[in-house]
Amino acid sequence: MQIATVKESLTKLPVGAEVHVRGWVRTFRSNRFIALNDGSTVANLQCVVNFEELPEDLLKRINTGACISVQGDLVSSQGQGQNVEIQVKKLEILGDSDADEYPLQPKKHSLEFLREIAHLRMRTATMSAVMRIRHNATFAIHKYFHDRGFYNLHTPIITGSDAEGAGEMFRVTTLDPINPPTTDDGKVDYKEDFFEKETNLTVSGQLEAELGAMGLSKVYTFGPTFRAENSNTSRHLAEFWMIEPEVAFADLDDNMDLSEDFLKFVIQYILDNCVEDLEILDKRLADEEKGKPQAERSEQGLIERLKFVVENNFVRLSYTEAIEILRNSKPNKKGKFKYKIEGWGADLQSEHERFLVEKHFKSPVILFDYPANIKAFYMRLNEDEKTVRAMDVLFPGIGEIVGGSQREERYDVLKGKMEKMGIAEEDLWWYLDTRKFGTCVHSGFGLGFERLVQFVTGMGNIRDVIPFPRTPGRAEF
């Protein structure tokens, strides 16, 4: 007798095979039909029991949420909804579930409610589909870079630098929080701390990835990053995963090419390998869209939107061109934007990015050459000394999905920018060293993994694409 998953039973095994399947009961009806799921597929496997042959006390324990083991014959199904089912010969309860207390009843639950029971929500059709897609996206990312000669670099999670200059960091310390040691002038004496300096959880692995690229040529990171930003929105997490490739001898054009090719590859991989899960999420999104006012509804379904991205070239235009389009747009002139575009130098918001993608170009967009004063210190200064070689990839539904740049490789220019922005040379002496010893043109970008998963699953809230979201006031599970 073969031990099999639900997916193998439904798709691979021949009719007549003797199978042994384990999973969780989704429903049990008429004392006869068990819908069994083990997370291997969105589909349930129907297991048919002969209630006259099973003890009554065993039947009463076949409740929604119970973990069971069934053995029997795989036969053609007479009912609708499935091609095969199991005629059960032996059934064992591996783990009971109290029907009165189990919170996941066989009905539709709101995503907000499921976040409150995140320890159980992966047993639902929607969340298990999201997690399987998340896994496949992870695999596709590693495959893409591995097949193209990149090396995966594990950059530090505990760091003494703030790569983004945002200052919204979680501190790492072993000092007494109530009575920390102090210096003569009353400040916290970090010399007494574990690392003998002030440290924090990383906001980005980029700076260290640059060091890797200056010796290995092509590297990428894929790891957790942290922002102590007090944002309770559908787009922010305090703990999230980032993918950050860094490439030596690559300029901004190479960087834009890489980001477009990379995104198309990963999305195509999901389209090819997650058909069932995409179909159920496509239907979920369509049902959700019906409840919105007509003007707010998406023009494309989920699968249609993914195909649109992989089948079309990304529009590339400069920040300056984008500002002109936005300044002269109807929403801007009629005061429909929350943040009005007055002129050059404005920091683009999500509403502006989405207008360019969804309304104006109806295509993914790559913006480049941003004003220097709204971008980070490490981005290469253009000859006009007003703009930097930065680029953002904008997607429908979510706006910015990738941010990157050609890095400033000139020692004197980088040092001058750091001084201007108040970044102490002694804090990043090692970063400057790579510009002193064998510098070269190099570029890279960062992709927030959850933003990508959000896009490919159509989920409206970023908290629903990570197993256990960390947000202000929330560190449960």
C-alpha positions in Angstrom: 0.0 0.0 0.0 1.4 3.3 -1.1 1.6 6.3 1.3 0.5 9.3 -0.9 -0.3 13.0 -0.7 -3.7 14.3 -1.6 -2.2 15.8 -4.8 -0.6 12.5 -5.8 -3.8 10.7 -5.2 -5.8 13.1 -7.4 -3.3 13.5 -10.2 -0.7 10.7 -10.4 -2.0 7.4 -9.0 -4.0 5.0 -11.2 -7.6 4.0 -10.4 -7.5 0.8 -8.4 -4.4 1.7 -6.4 -4.4 0.9 -2.7 -3.5 4.2 -0.9 -2.7 5.5 2.5 -3.4 9.2 2.9 -3.2 11.5 5.9 -4.5 15.0 6.4 -7.1 17.3 8.0 -10.8 17.1 7.7 -12.3 20.1 5.9 -15.9 18.7 6.0 -17.8 15.5 6.9 -21.3 15.2 5.6 -24.0 12.6 5.7 -21.8 10.5 8.0 -20.3 9.3 4.7 -18.3 11.8 2.7 -15.0 13.3 4.2 -13.3 16.1 2.4 -9.6 15.6 3.2 -6.8 18.1 2.6 -3.1 17.9 3.5 -1.8 21.2 2.0 -0.3 19.6 -1.0 -3.0 21.0 -3.3 -5.9 23.4 -3.1 -8.2 20.5 -4.0 -9.8 18.2 -1.4 -9.8 14.4 -1.7 -13.2 12.8 -1.1 -13.0 9.8 1.2 -16.1 7.7 1.3 -16.8 5.7 4.5 -19.3 3.0 5.2 -20.8 4.4 8.4 -22.5 1.0 9.1 -19.1 -0.6 9.5 -17.5 2.1 11.6 -18.0 2.3 15.4 -20.3 5.2 16.4 -17.8 6.7 18.8 -15.3 6.9 15.9 -17.8 8.6 13.5 -18.4 11.3 16.2 -14.7 12.1 16.2 -14.6 12.8 12.4 -15.0 16.6 12.9 -13.8 19.6 10.9 -10.1 20.2 11.8 -9.4 16.6 13.0 -6.3 15.0 11.7 -6.9 11.5 10.3 -5.3 8.7 8.4 -7.3 6.7 5.8 -6.4 3.6 3.9 -8.4 2.2 1.0 -8.9 1.9 -2.8 -8.7 4.7 -5.2 -11.8 4.5 -7.4 -13.5 6.6 -10.1 -15.9 9.0 -8.4 -19.6 8.9 -9.1 -20.2 12.4 -7.7 -19.4 15.8 -9.2 -16.3 17.8 -8.4 -13.7 15.1 -8.5 -12.5 12.3 -10.8 -11.4 9.9 -8.1 -12.2 9.2 -4.5 -11.1 6.7 -1.8 -13.3 3.9 -0.7 -12.1 3.8 2.9 -11.2 0.4 4.4 -9.4 1.7 7.5 -9.7 5.1 9.3 -7.7 6.3 12.3 -8.0 9.5 14.2 -4.5 10.9 14.6 -5.6 14.1 16.4 -9.1 15.1 17.6 -10.7 18.5 17.1 -13.5 19.8 19.2 -16.2 20.9 16.8 -17.5 23.5 19.2 -14.1 25.1 19.8 -12.4 24.8 16.4 -12.5 28.4 14.9 -12.3 27.3 11.2 -15.8 26.2 10.5 -16.7 25.2 6.9 -17.9 28.7 5.9 -16.3 31.8 4.5 -14.1 33.7 7.0 -12.8 37.2 6.6 -9.0 37.7 6.1 -9.0 40.0 9.2 -10.4 37.1 11.3 -7.9 34.7 9.9 -5.0 37.0 10.9 -6.2 36.6 14.5 -5.7 32.9 14.1 -2.6 32.8 11.9 -1.5 29.6 13.6 -4.5 27.9 11.8 -5.1 29.9 8.7 -2.8 27.9 6.5 -5.4 25.2 6.6 -7.8 27.4 4.5 -7.9 27.2 0.7 -6.9 30.8 0.2 -4.0 30.9 2.6 -2.6 27.5 1.6 -2.7 28.7 -2.1 -0.8 31.9 -1.1 1.9 29.9 0.8 2.4 27.4 -2.0 2.9 30.3 -4.5 5.3 32.0 -2.0 7.3 28.8 -2.0 7.4 28.6 -5.8 8.4 32.2 -6.1 11.3 31.6 -3.6 12.5 28.6 -5.7 12.2 30.6 -8.9 14.3 33.4 -7.5 17.1 31.1 -6.5 16.9 29.3 -9.8 17.0 32.5 -11.8 20.2 33.8 -10.2 21.9 30.4 -9.9 21.4 29.7 -13.6 23.0 33.0 -14.5 26.1 32.6 -12.4 25.2 34.7 -9.4 26.4 33.7 -5.9 24.0 33.8 -2.9 25.5 36.0 -0.2 24.3 35.8 3.4 24.7 39.4 4.7 24.5 40.3 8.4 21.2 40.6 10.2 22.9 42.5 13.0 24.6 45.6 11.7 26.1 48.9 12.8 25.1 50.8 9.7 21.8 52.2 8.4 22.0 51.6 4.6 18.9 53.6 3.8 19.6 56.5 6.2 16.0 56.2 7.4 16.8 55.8 11.1 13.8 53.6 11.7 15.7 50.6 13.1 15.3 48.0 15.8 18.1 48.2 18.3 20.1 45.1 19.3 21.5 45.3 22.8 22.3 43.2 25.9 22.4 46.3 28.2 20.0 46.6 31.1 17.0 48.6 29.6 16.2 50.3 33.0 19.7 51.1 34.3 22.2 51.0 31.3 25.8 51.9 32.0 26.5 55.6 31.1 29.4 57.7 30.1 30.7 60.7 32.1 28.3 63.0 30.1 25.3 60.8 30.9 24.9 59.0 27.6 24.5 55.2 27.2 27.9 53.6 27.2 27.8 51.2 24.3 31.4 50.2 25.0 29.8 48.0 27.7 27.5 46.4 25.2 28.0 43.0 23.6 29.4 44.4 20.3 31.0 47.4 22.1 29.1 49.7 19.8 25.5 50.6 18.9 23.9 47.9 16.7 20.5 47.3 15.1 18.6 44.8 12.9 19.4 45.3 9.3 17.2 47.4 7.0 19.1 46.2 3.9 21.9 43.9 2.9 22.8 46.1 0.0 26.1 47.7 1.3 27.5 44.3 2.2 26.3 42.8 -1.1 28.2 45.6 -2.9 31.4 44.3 -1.1 30.6 40.8 -2.4 30.1 42.1 -6.0 33.5 43.8 -5.8 35.1 40.3 -5.4 32.7 37.8 -6.9 31.3 40.0 -9.7 27.6 38.8 -9.4 25.9 38.2 -6.0 22.4 38.4 -4.5 21.0 38.4 -1.1 17.7 36.8 0.0 17.0 37.5 3.7 15.0 39.1 6.4 15.1 42.9 6.9 13.5 45.1 9.5 11.9 48.5 9.7 10.7 50.1 13.0 8.3 52.3 11.0 5.0 52.8 12.9 2.9 52.3 9.8 -0.4 50.4 10.1 -1.1 50.1 6.4 -1.9 47.3 4.0 1.6 47.8 2.4 4.0 47.8 5.4 5.5 45.1 7.6 8.1 45.5 10.4 9.8 42.2 9.3 10.0 41.3 5.6 12.2 39.6 3.1 14.4 41.3 0.5 16.1 40.2 -2.7 19.1 42.3 -3.5 21.3 41.5 -6.5 24.6 43.5 -7.0 26.6 43.3 -10.2 30.1 44.6 -11.0 30.7 46.1 -14.4 26.9 46.9 -14.8 25.5 50.4 -15.4 21.9 51.6 -15.0 20.8 50.2 -18.4 22.1 46.8 -17.4 20.3 47.1 -14.1 17.0 47.9 -15.8 17.5 45.0 -18.2 18.2 42.6 -15.2 15.2 43.7 -13.2 12.8 43.3 -16.1 14.1 40.0 -17.1 14.1 38.7 -13.5 10.5 39.8 -12.8 9.3 38.3 -16.0 11.0 35.0 -15.3 9.6 34.6 -11.8 6.1 35.6 -12.8 6.2 33.2 -15.8 7.4 30.4 -13.4 4.4 31.0 -11.2 2.1 30.9 -14.2 3.6 27.6 -15.4 3.7 25.9 -12.0 0.9 27.2 -9.8 -2.1 27.0 -12.2 -4.7 25.6 -9.6 -3.7 28.0 -6.9 -3.8 31.0 -9.3 -7.2 29.9 -10.5 -8.7 29.9 -7.0 -7.0 33.3 -6.2 -8.2 34.7 -9.5 -11.8 33.8 -8.6 -11.4 35.2 -5.1 -10.1 38.5 -6.5 -13.0 38.7 -9.0 -15.5 38.2 -6.2 -13.8 40.9 -4.2 -13.8 43.3 -7.1 -17.6 42.9 -7.5 -18.1 44.6 -4.1 -16.2 47.7 -5.2 -17.6 50.8 -7.0 -17.2 50.4 -10.8 -14.6 53.2 -11.0 -12.3 51.4 -8.5 -12.5 47.9 -10.1 -9.4 46.5 -11.7 -9.6 46.2 -15.5 -7.8 42.9 -15.5 -8.2 39.6 -13.6 -5.2 38.2 -11.7 -4.0 35.7 -14.3 -4.7 38.2 -17.1 -2.6 40.8 -15.2 0.3 38.4 -14.7 0.3 37.4 -18.4 0.2 41.1 -19.3 3.4 41.8 -17.4 5.4 38.9 -19.0 4.1 39.6 -22.5 4.9 43.3 -22.7 8.0 45.4 -22.6 8.3 47.7 -19.6 8.0 51.4 -20.5 11.1 53.3 -19.6 11.1 57.0 -19.0 12.9 59.6 -16.9 11.6 61.1 -13.7 11.5 64.5 -15.5 9.3 63.1 -18.2 7.0 61.4 -15.6 6.6 64.7 -13.7 5.4 66.4 -16.8 2.9 63.7 -17.5 1.6 63.8 -13.9 1.6 67.6 -13.7 -0.6 67.8 -16.8 -2.8 64.9 -16.0 -6.6 65.2 -15.3 -6.4 63.9 -11.7 -3.7 66.5 -10.9 -5.5 69.4 -12.5 -8.8 68.5 -10.9 -7.4 67.9 -7.5 -8.0 64.2 -7.4 -4.5 63.3 -6.2 -4.1 63.4 -2.5 -0.6 64.8 -3.1 -0.7 67.4 -5.9 2.3 67.5 -8.3 3.4 71.1 -8.4 6.6 70.6 -10.3 10.1 68.9 -10.6 11.5 67.6 -7.3 8.4 66.1 -5.9 8.7 62.7 -4.2 6.3 60.4 -6.1 3.6 58.7 -4.0 1.9 55.4 -4.7 -1.1 57.1 -6.3 1.2 58.8 -8.9 3.0 55.6 -9.7 -0.2 53.7 -10.1 -1.6 56.4 -12.4 1.4 56.1 -14.7 1.1 52.3 -14.8 -2.6 51.7 -14.8 -4.1 54.8 -16.5 -1.5 56.5 -18.7 0.8 53.7 -20.1 -1.3 50.7 -19.2 2.0 48.8 -18.8 4.7 48.2 -16.2 7.0 51.3 -16.0 10.6 51.9 -15.1 11.4 55.4 -14.0 15.0 56.6 -13.8 17.2 59.6 -13.1 15.6 60.9 -9.9 16.4 64.1 -8.1 19.5 63.6 -6.0 18.0 65.2 -2.9 15.3 62.6 -2.5 17.5 59.5 -3.0 20.1 57.7 -0.9 23.8 58.8 -0.7 25.2 55.7 -2.6 23.5 56.4 -5.9 25.7 57.7 -8.7 25.5 61.4 -9.4 24.7 62.4 -13.0 26.7 65.0 -14.9 24.0 67.6 -14.3 24.7 67.2 -10.5 20.9 67.4 -9.9 19.9 63.8 -10.6 21.2 60.4 -9.7 21.3 57.1 -11.7 18.4 55.6 -9.8 15.5 53.5 -11.1 12.2 52.2 -9.8 10.0 49.5 -11.4 6.3 50.2 -11.1 3.6 47.6 -11.3 -0.2 47.8 -11.5 -2.0 47.5 -8.2 0.9 48.2 -5.9 3.1 50.9 -7.5 6.9 50.5 -6.8 8.0 46.9 -6.6 11.7 47.3 -7.3 14.1 50.2 -6.4 17.7 50.3 -7.5 20.5 52.3 -8.9 23.9 52.5 -10.4 26.2 52.9 -7.4 28.5 55.8 -6.9 31.9 54.2 -7.7 34.0 57.5 -7.5 35.8 57.8 -4.1 35.8 61.6 -3.9 32.2 62.0 -5.1 31.0 59.3 -2.6 33.0 60.8 0.2 31.6 64.3 -0.6 28.0 63.0 -0.6 28.4 61.3 2.7 29.8 64.5 4.3 26.9 66.5 2.8 24.4 64.0 4.3 26.1 63.9 7.7 27.2 60.2 7.4 30.4 59.7 9.4 33.3 58.4 7.4 34.4 56.2 10.3 31.1 54.3 10.3 31.5 53.3 6.6 35.3 53.2 6.2 35.0 49.7 4.8 32.5 50.8 2.2 34.8 53.7 1.1 37.7 51.2 0.8 36.1 49.4 -2.1 36.2 52.8 -4.0 39.9 53.2 -3.1 41.1 49.7 -4.0 40.0 48.6 -7.6 36.7 50.5 -8.0 34.5 49.9 -11.0 31.0 50.7 -12.3 28.5 48.5 -10.5 24.7 48.4 -10.0 22.0 46.6 -8.1 18.4 46.7 -6.9 16.2 45.7 -4.0 12.9 43.8 -4.3 10.6 43.4 -1.3 9.6 39.8 -1.6 6.2 40.2 0.0 5.3 43.0 -2.5 6.0 40.5 -5.3 4.0 37.8 -3.6 1.2 40.3 -3.1 1.2 41.0 -6.8 1.2 37.4 -8.0 -1.5 36.3 -5.6 -3.7 39.4 -5.9 -4.0 39.7 -2.1 -4.9 43.2 -1.0 -3.0 43.3 2.3 0.6 42.5 2.7 -0.1 40.8 6.0 -1.8 38.0 4.1 1.3 36.9 2.1 3.7 36.2 5.0 2.9 33.4 7.5 3.2 35.4 10.7 3.1 39.2 10.0 5.0 41.6 12.3 3.3 45.0 12.5 3.0 47.7 15.2 1.6 46.1 18.4 1.7 42.6 16.8 4.3 40.0 17.5 2.0 37.1 18.1 2.8 33.5 17.1 
